[in-house]
């Protein structure tokens, strides 16, 4: 079934906002898979995975508020996990299912982990793509340098060149795959130029003026009860090998797979990466 673009209304302190999501493989009797992207990305990152999974799953992939086709918040201080989780809960209610499997890249994985740690969580199985309960300050310092910028591009070609540089750690992608990422991360500007499809205000909310510190969420990890698969970019500067080793022996434990040729984070676009997710969820 073709991808459907859908919307729901999320509620924040300043009123309602539009939350966009894509849906693939709608049909009675299928389990539901929810996919959530990284900090500056959007739902269309999961098109290849969703297309490969829709024979088995109804797949919903959300644009977290401030990204993609979702609204930008009037007040940037509203960007944060409390709002993101509330919107995710609204999506789960809209999907009207008792349980879901969850694939989350980076920020989307943290959202999944936080939801899976809650009592009576609907998350049945959790795939964490290059994210865990420890985030080193060196990584936060690196991404702070570009997340809050608002570059202007003459056209999608210029934007694609920028994405290829900024996200080189996604690993080897085809020209078609890079173009897909660029096309769906483009925002048309009033002057005819192109901007990135996210609100630079998300960086103001996420980063303080002070130097970042390590982030530890082992208390949340210890509350997770569902089976977990961890994918790690073999060259990742976020998900460190020692973090994965500790995850294996704490909380719910996990299975872990290193993805060669990638840093933060594997794109989940190549067939081999998709097969890892598909096979694990099929157990």
HULIN-V180787 format. One line per field, one symbol per residue. ss: DSSP state (2 for helix, 1 for strand, 0 for the rest). phi: phi as a letter, one per 30 degrees, with the letter a starting at -180 (. if undefined). Layout:
ss: ???
phi: ???
//
This chain:
ss: 0001111111110011111111110000001111110000002222222222200011111100001000000002220022222222222222200001111110222222222200000011111110000110222222222220000010022222222222022200002222222220011100000111010022222200000000110222200000111111100000002222222200000011111000000000002222222222200
phi: .ddccbbbccbbdcjdbdccacbbieldiddccccbddeccaedecedddddcddcbdccbcdeejbhcddcddbddddldddddddddddddddhbdbbcbcbchedddedddddddehddddbbccchaadbbddddddddddbdddbdcbdadeddddddeddceddjdbdeddddeddecccbdcddjdbcddadeddddddbdddddcecbbdddedcdcddbcccbdecdccddedddddddcbhdiacbbdcdibccbedhcdedddddddddddd
//
